[in-house]
Amino acid sequence: MALVDLEPIRSPAAWRSDQIGGKAGLTRALQEPEVAALEAMLAATAAKATLDIQPEDFRDAMLGELARACQNELVNGRGAAIFTGLDPDRYGKDDFCRIYWYLGQLIGK
């Protein structure tokens, strides 16, 4: 017979949607300066293929802090994060993919 632990889980990752305010509780809206920095990254890495873009190809303190905060939330917090504030139609599919690839590279492998 398997033992069942009846103690409540007290980790920040043990949440229910109603406890955190639903999807909005996981959402982080990108601010205009962050969007501008991502656009600068697109310009700085224009000659590279998307999958070749690495964090060292474009450094920005604000984006670095965004990535560290997101990484902390994923590892030590709720375990999920949703970014809003980027309109795929503004960039087109390729640039939109490049932004998300770059953010993923900053957050970690």
C-alpha positions in Angstrom: 0.0 0.0 0.0 1.4 3.4 -1.0 1.7 6.1 1.7 -0.1 9.3 1.1 1.3 12.6 2.5 -1.6 14.6 3.9 0.5 17.7 4.7 -0.4 20.7 2.5 2.1 21.6 -0.1 3.5 25.1 0.8 5.6 25.8 -2.3 4.8 28.9 -4.3 4.4 26.5 -7.2 1.4 24.8 -5.5 -1.3 27.2 -6.6 -4.8 27.1 -8.0 -6.0 29.5 -10.6 -8.5 31.2 -8.2 -5.7 31.8 -5.7 -3.5 33.8 -8.0 -6.1 35.7 -10.0 -6.3 33.4 -13.0 -4.3 34.0 -16.1 -3.7 37.6 -15.0 -1.8 36.4 -12.0 0.8 34.8 -14.2 0.9 37.6 -16.7 3.7 40.2 -17.1 3.1 43.0 -19.6 6.2 44.1 -21.3 6.8 47.8 -21.0 7.6 50.1 -23.9 11.3 50.4 -23.0 11.5 46.6 -22.9 9.8 46.4 -26.3 12.2 49.0 -27.7 15.2 47.0 -26.4 13.8 43.9 -28.1 13.5 45.9 -31.3 17.1 47.0 -30.9 18.1 43.3 -30.5 16.3 42.6 -33.8 18.4 45.2 -35.5 21.6 44.1 -33.9 21.2 40.5 -34.8 19.6 40.9 -38.2 22.4 39.1 -40.0 22.1 36.0 -37.8 19.8 33.0 -38.2 17.2 32.8 -35.4 18.6 29.7 -33.9 22.1 31.2 -33.9 21.2 34.1 -31.7 22.8 33.9 -28.3 22.5 36.2 -25.2 26.0 37.6 -25.8 24.9 38.8 -29.3 22.9 41.6 -27.6 23.3 42.8 -24.0 20.7 45.1 -22.4 20.6 45.5 -18.6 16.8 45.9 -18.6 16.2 42.7 -20.6 18.8 40.9 -18.4 16.8 41.9 -15.3 13.5 40.8 -17.0 15.1 37.4 -17.7 16.4 37.0 -14.2 13.0 37.9 -12.7 11.3 35.4 -15.0 13.9 32.7 -14.3 13.4 33.2 -10.6 9.6 32.9 -11.0 10.0 29.7 -13.0 12.5 28.0 -10.7 11.5 29.4 -7.3 8.1 30.8 -7.7 4.9 29.8 -9.4 6.6 27.9 -12.2 5.0 29.8 -15.0 5.1 33.2 -16.7 3.1 34.8 -19.5 4.5 37.8 -21.4 2.1 40.1 -23.1 2.7 43.4 -25.0 4.1 42.1 -28.3 1.9 42.2 -31.3 3.0 39.5 -33.8 1.5 41.6 -36.7 3.9 44.4 -35.8 6.9 42.3 -36.4 6.0 39.5 -38.7 6.4 35.8 -38.0 10.2 35.7 -38.4 11.0 38.6 -36.1 8.4 37.5 -33.6 10.1 34.1 -33.5 13.5 35.8 -33.1 12.2 37.8 -30.1 10.9 34.7 -28.3 14.1 32.7 -29.1 16.2 35.5 -27.7 14.1 35.8 -24.5 14.3 32.0 -24.1 18.0 32.1 -24.5 18.2 34.8 -21.8 16.0 32.9 -19.4 18.0 29.8 -19.6 18.4 26.4 -21.2 
